[in-house]
């Protein structure tokens, strides 16, 4: 018989970004996350009436205890606490809509158990930048998509994007090659932003060989009308 010490499971503190969660039975959720230590990984989390579910909003940055298990690929996690309050993000309908979009793209594009060196820290810097912006950030998600491609290792050139963006090529050139400030100040209406979003998602689908059905784009489209 194994000793109690042998049967104990390893517990490690980890910082993670919340991408999505799905309900699992009555008192549990499966939390889909991105972290520096584990990359893209899902955890089983026990929740109850007193659990602060706001901790699991899209792009929340939290600290948690991870309990590794040799018997299951679905490890447990508990003792969640916020690392950043993100009050600027949570207080804006547009920023919240962008956060939903960003988290869903990461959830769809970065596959379970995948690890991209540096991706976590880059994502944290992007979340904090969005949280801090006070105006002119309606183009944030467009620039973010282009920068994400670079972070994932297939940095696009304007020639790469031409087959996907059609008449929006001049705007996409500014988003790709201009400074961050120039990208944010680029005058676009809601229809243009929607078209460019869809075009860039097609580019991602092509490179990742994944059919990306980003449902939160409809929400973002309505907010940016």
C-alpha positions, 0 to 999 in steps of 0.5 A: 500500500502506498504511503499518504505521502506517496498518494499526495498530489503535487500542488503548484501556484500558477498565474493564468488568463481565463479564456472560457469555461464550460459547466461540468455537472452541478458544482463544477466547471471546466476552466480553459486557460492560458498560462506561462507554465502550462500553455493552453490547458483546461482545469476542473474547478469546483464552484458553489454559491459563494464562488466569485464567478467574476474571476472567470470573466474573459481575459481575467488574470488570476492566480490559482493553485494547480493540483497535478494528477498522474491519473487524469489529463484534466487536473484540478485548480482552486484558490483563485485570486485576481492578479489585476483588477482590470477596472478599465476593461470591466467598466466599458461595454466596448472593451468587454466586447473586445475582451470576449472576442480576444478570449474566443480567438485564443480559445479557438486558435491555440489548441489544448496542451499547446505551448507557445514560448512568450505567448502568455507574457505577450497576452498579459501585456496586451490585456493591460494595454487595453485596460489602460487605454482611455480613448480611440481603441475601437481598432484594437482588436484589428491590430491585435489579430495582426500582432497575434499572428506574429506572436504565433510565428506566422507574421503576415506581410501585406502580400500575404494578406492581399488575397483576404482583404480585397478593397480594405488593403489600404486600411490593413496596410496602416494597421499592419505597418503603422505605429500603434497610435496610427492604427488606433487613430485610423478612421474606420466605420463599423462596416469596415471594421466588421469586414476587416475582422472577417478577412483577418479571421479567414487568414487565420483559418487558412494558416491554422487549418481551423474553421474559426466560427467566432460567435462573439464577433456578432456582439462586437459588430453590434457594439461598433455599429 
